[in-house]
Amino acid sequence: MKQLNPQAATLIFPCAPDSCHKFYSEARERGENVVIASSVVSDLHDERYQTCSHHLLPYIYEKEFETLFLELIRQHNISQIFCPIPSVHVFVSQLIAKEKLNLRHLTHMPIRVYQDNFLDLQQKASSAIAHINNISPGPTKLTHSDVTAILQYVNSTYGESSFDKICSIMGIFHDMPQGDIVEIGVLAGKTAGLLALMNRYYKTGAILAIDPWTRDEALQAEFPSSVRDVMMDEWDFDLLATSFVINMLPIICQSFNYLRMCSEDAFTHFCSTPYVSSQEFGTVEYKQRIAMIHIDGNHDYEKVKLDCDLWLTKLAPGAWLVLDDYLWPHGDGPNRVGHELLTNQAKYIEQSFVSGGALFIKFC
């Protein structure tokens, strides 16, 4: 990779958008010399830009702009520009060509980036529909726009579920009995959001998300300690729980709630009380029979086995189990439990397959 001239600078202009603040922080960490500019005085007083050179430039349509912009480039030996505003991006590109400046954009044309990303999303939706119809016994009721919208939401939420797993979850809704939808292990709500959005179309039943969001419950003894301990210290579990709620609020209309407790305690609550109440989502009643369960909590063998031993007793006829990380390079807990289910419960299994590393089982 070509190294920057140590005396060269990177210009951020205009510096107001949030993406500029993020870029500035990263550039400073890389040791780059950063110059910021704006046509709005208040932008230059942003406390996040404390240790760099600040410059006020005219608006691009003012006659003084070109002269002062070129002077700024020469004065600070600017070789790169971060420019996320479309109109400014176009104007600066034309100026670079006209003046033959040795100045390169660090961003593509923002409008083109957005359009390309959206076209890519639409192509993924077409692939998703093909995948869904391959899983489902009949053609999905979801339109191309429906799938595009669902993927857009899911892609915007933090999580590690793969594209294939997401599509397969969408596919099994077509062949699911009525009943509750349960997820054990929520993190920030990526698959919980997927389940909620799919439930809008299929109206399968009420959704219950379960996660204690605590270090002790998340600690996986079978995970390599060199990585495990570092990862545990990175998480702010209270913040993670809050982010889950924030991620869910815009898409929840009804029939969704959560329990912040371990799987075993949640199971006791589920069996003894047919409703769950929370400040954010009100009170939701449950049928106490499960149409689909996604088990993605602690991956230690004993934890996964306990989840299955408890919750699978509440499955409705024809219900689905999605066992996450059945194929997983960091441990074999889910794989061992899944293999035991496939072997010991074979006569009760109507269908099974692996997608995106997860094991899907439909029980008779």
N, C-alpha and C positions, 0 to 999 in steps of 0.2 A: 504494500500500500504506500502511495506517495506521501512523504512527510511534508507537513506545512513548513514554510519559511518561518523560523522562530520569531521573526519580527513582523510577520504578516498578521492581519487581524480578520476577525469574522464580524460582519455587521448584522445586527438584528433590526429590521425595519419593515413595517412599523412594529413597535415593541409591546403593544397593548394586549394582543390575544394570549390566552392561557398557554397555548402551545409554545409561545415565545419564552414564557417564564420557565417552562420545563426544559426547553432547549438551552437556555442560558445556564441553568443549574448544571446540566450535563456537560456543557462546553467548559465551564469553569473547573469541573472535576477533572476534565481531560487536560487542563493546563493551557487552554487556548486563550489568546488575547481577544477579548470581546468588546465591541463598541455597539452601543444602542442608539437608536434615533427614532424620532416620532415627529409628527406635525401637530401634536396636541401636548401642550406644556405639562399637564397633570400626569401624563404617562411617564415622563422622565423623573418624576418624584416618587415613583413606586419604590418602596423600601426594599423590595427584592432585588433591585438593581443598584446595589450600594458600592460595589468595588469595580466599576468600569467607567469608561468615558461616555458622557451623555451629550447628545446633539439634537438641537431643534432644527427641523427642515421644513420648508414650505410644503404645501400640498402639491401633489404631482402635477396638477393642472395650472399651477402658478408659474409665471415666466422665469422666476429666479431659481426654480427647483433644480434644473439641469446643472447650472453653474455651481450651486452650493453642494449638490450631490457629488459631482465630479471632484470638487475640491476636497470633500470629506474622504473620498476613496483614495486620493493621492496622499493626503495628509497622514492617514493612518495605515497606509499600505494594505488596504483591504483587498483580500483575495477571494472571499466567500461572502455570500449574503443569505440569511435566513429570512424568507419573505412569505408569510402564509396568507396574505390578502390578495385575492385574484386581480383586482384592478392595478394594484401596485406591482404585482408580479409581472403582468403583461407590459406595463410601462417600462419597468427596469430592464426587461428582456430586450425590448426595442432599443433602449439606450445602450445596452451592452453591445448590440450588433452595430449600431450606428457609430459608436465611438471606438469600436474594436477593443473593448476593455478586457483585461485579463481578470475577469470576475465571473465566478460560477455560482449558480443557484444551488442551494442545499435542499431545496424542496422542488417538487414538480408542480406544475400549474394546479392549484387547489381544486378548481372546478373539474379538471380532467381526472384528478385523483379520486374525487368523490364519485364521478360517473363510472370510472373503471372499477372501483370497489363495488358499486351497486350492480354493475353488469356481472361481475364475478359472483356476487351473492345470488343473482337470478339464475346463473348457470348451476350453482350449487343446489338451488331449489329444484331444478330439473333433475339433477342427479338424485336428490333426496326422494323425489316422488317415485322414480324408478326403483329405488331401494325399498321404499315403503310398500309399493305394490308387489314387490317380490316377497316381502315378509307376510303381508296381509292376504287372507283368503279371498278377498274381493277388492276392487279398486277403491282407493281412499276417497273419502268425501271432501278432502281438503283440496282447495284450488291451488294453483301455482302461486297466487298472491298470498294465500294463507300460509303456505310453507315458507315463502320468502320472509314474511313478517315474523314467523316463529323463529326462524334461523337468525334473523337480525337481533331479536331480543336475546336469544341464548348466547350468541357470539359476543354480546356486550357484557355478559356476566362472568365473573371469574370462576374458573373450575377446570377440571381436567377430562371431562367426558369427551370422547372422540366423536367425529362426524358420524361414523358408522353406528356407534352405540345410540346416538341421538336419533338417527333415522329409524333404527330398529325399535326403539321405544315408541316412536310415533306410529310405527307399523302395527304393533300389537294392540293398540287401542281399538282397531276395527274388530278384533276378536277377543273381547274382554267382557266378562259378566258385569252386572251391576254390583256395586259394593264400594267399600272405602279404598282409597289409594294411600299407601303408607310409604314414606321414605325415611330410612334410618341412616343418618350421616348426611348433613345438609351443606356444610361449609358456607358458601356465600349465596347459595340458592340457584345455581345454574340448572340442575335437573329438576328442582322443585318448581322453578318457573316454567320449564318445559311441560311438566305434568299439569300445572294449573292452566296453561294455554290449551293443551290438548283436551282437557276436561271441559273447556268452553264449547268445543265442537261435539264431543261425544257424551257429555253429561253422565259420566260413569258413576260418580258419587263424590263424597266429601274427601278432601285431601288432608292428611296429617303428616307434618314434617317433624322429625325428631332428631335433636342434637343437643348434647349437654354444653357444648362449646367450653370445655375445660381442658387444661393441660393434662390432668391425670387420666381422663377418659381417652384423650387423643393419643397418649403415649403408647407406641406399639413396641412391645418387648422383642418381637421377632425381627424388627427392622434393624439393619446395620447401625450400631451405636454411633459410628463416626458421623453419620448423616442425621440420624434420629434426634440426637440431643441438640444439634445446631438448629434443625428445623423447628423444634418445639420452642426454642427461645425467640424465633422470628415472629411467631404468631401473637397478636393481641386478641385473645379469644372474645372478650367483651365487644371489642370493635367489630370483630367478625360477625358476631350475633346481630349487632346493630345493622351492619351492612346487609345481612340477609333480609331483615325486615324492610329496609329501604328499597332493596331490589324487588321485593314482592309487592309492596303497596300499590304501585301504578297498574298492576295487571290483575289484581284480585277484586272480583265482584262479590263473591259469596263462596261458601263451602270450602274454606281453607283456614287452617290454623296450625299451630305448632306447640310442641312441648319442649322446654329447655330442661331436659333431664336425660339420664342414661337410658339405653334401650330397655333394660330390665324394669326400671321404675315406670317408664312410659307404658310398657306392656301391662303392668298391674293397673295403671290408671285406665288404659283402654278397655280392659276387661270389666272393671268395676263401675266405670262411669261412662255413659253413652254420649258425653259431650266434652268439649274443650273450650275454655274461655281465655281470651287474652285482650289486653288493652287495645292492641292494634287491629285485630280481626274479629272482635266481638265473640259471640258464642256460636259454636258449630256442633251440630249433632251428627253422630256416627252410627252406622248400622252394626258395627262390631263384627263385620265379616268383610274380608279383604278381597278385592278384585285384582289388585296388583300391588306388589311390594318390591321396592328397590332397596337392597341392603348394601350400603356403602359406608359403614362405620369403621370402627377399629378392625384392622385386617389380621390381627393375631388369630390363630386357629381357634382357641377356646372362645374368643369373643364372637367370631363369625358363627361358630357352632351354636352358641347360646342364642344368638339372634334368630337363627333358623329353627332351633328347637322350640322357642317360644312362639314366634310370630306365625310360622307356617301352620300352626294348629288353628289359626283363625281364617284360613283361606276358604273362599267360596269355591264351589265346583267350577272348573274352567278358569281358575285364577292363574295369574302369571307371577313368577319370581324372576327378578333381574338381580343377579349376584355379581357385583362389580369386581373387576380385577381377578377374574377366574384365571386368566393368563396374565401373570404379573412377574416382572423380573426381580422384585425386591423381597419376595416372600411367597410362601405356598399355602397360607391359611385359607383364603377363598377357594383355591384349587382343591385342597384336600376335602373341604366341606362339600364343594360342588360334586366332586367325584363320589363321595359317600351318598349323596342324594341320588345321583344318577344310577348308582348300583343298588342301594337299599330300597329306593322308592320307585324302581323301574315300572312296576305294574300300575302305578298311579300317574305316570307321566305320559301325556298325550304327544308332546312335541318338545324338542330341545335343540338349541343351536348356540353358537358362540359368535358374538359380533362386537367389534371394538374392544376385545379383551374381556367382555362381560358374558356370563352364562345366562341364557334365557331358558326358562322351563315353564311350560304350560301343563298344569296338573289336570287330571281327568275330573 
